[in-house]
Amino acid sequence: MKFLLDENISPRTAKFLKDLGHDVKVLDDFKMLGCENGEVVNIARKENRIIITLDLTFGYRFYFLNRGRIGILLLRVDDLTVENVNNVLKSFLELIQKEKKKIERSLVIVEEEGYRIIK
């Protein structure tokens, strides 16, 4: 999968996802550190990438402004250590692969207990 990591996601998670075989970019790759959320969405749309973020405002941006045109993976975990975030992402990605779920143009809320997909 192709991901764009928001600034609130560790560079160690970018490396972790790359090691799992995913195509991962961070905002610094585009010289866009500190940009507005709308600019992050524009990059993701142009690059056809799913945004991974902890920022709840991306849920609003998806649902009301970009529904069906952008994929956003919103992490809702209590333990924000890199190790836990990586474990949650790995479990989620393995599960959707097993279930053959498509998330490219959806809002996906990922929690430690499971996930919800909003199309």
N, C-alpha and C positions, 0 to 999 in steps of 0.2 A: 504494500500500500504506500501511497504518497502522503506524507504528513508535513505540516508546518507547525512548529512548536512556538507557542506564545512565550513571551519573556519570562513568565512565571513558572516555566518548566525548566528544570536543570539541564545544562549541557551534558551531564552524565546520562540523562534519560535519552537525549538525542543519540549518543554513542550506543547506548543499550539497544535502542530500536534499530539502528543501523546494523548492529551485530546480529539482530534477528532477521536481517534481510530486507528491511523496509527502506524506502527512499525518503530520507528525512532532511528537511531544511529548517534553519532557525532564522529569526529576523536579521541577525547580524550578517547572514549570507547575502542579504539584499541591502545592507547598510541602512536598515530601518529600525534600529533600536530606538525605543521611546516614541514610536509612531502611535497614532490613534487607532482604535479598534477597527474603524472603517477602512483604514489603509491595510490592516492585517487581512481583513476579508477580501479586499481587492487583490492582494498578492495571492491569496489562496485560490480565488476564482480564476485568476490568470494562469496560475501554475497547476490548476486542477488538483489541489491538495486539501486534505482534511486538517482543520485546525485542532490542535490539542491544547487545552487551556484549563486553568482553575477559575477563570474569571466568569462569574455568573452573567455579566452583561452580554456575553456572546450568545446566551440562550435567547435573550430578547432580540438581538440582531438577527438571529436565525429565524425565529418564529414570526416576527412582524415585518422584517425587511428583506430577508433573503431565502425564505422557505423554498426548498426544492432546487436551489441554485448553489448551495454550499454545504459542505459537511463539517460539522463541529462535534468534537468529542470533549465533553465537559466532565472533568474529574471532580467527584464529590467524595473525597476521602478525609477522614479525621487525621490520620497519621500521614503527614506530608513529607516524611523522610524520603530521600531518593530511592532507597531500597524498597520501601512500601509502594511508592508510586510505580516503580518498575515492575514489581510483582503483580500489582493490580492490572497494569496494562498487559503484561504477558498473559495472565489468566484470561483476560477479556479477549485478546486477539486470538488466542488458541480456541476459545469457545465459539466466537463468531465464525472462525474458519471451519470448525467442526460442524456447526449448524448451517453453514453456507449462507450467512446473513450478509446483505449488502448495506454498507453504511455511508457510501460516498456522498450522497446528497441528503443526509439526515442529521438531526440533532440526536446525539447519543449521550445519555447521562450514565456515567460509569461510577458505580459505588463498590465498596468492598464486597457487598452481599450479592451484587448482580448488576444488571444494566437495563435501561429502557431506551427504545428507539422511537423517535418522533419524526415522522415523514412530512 
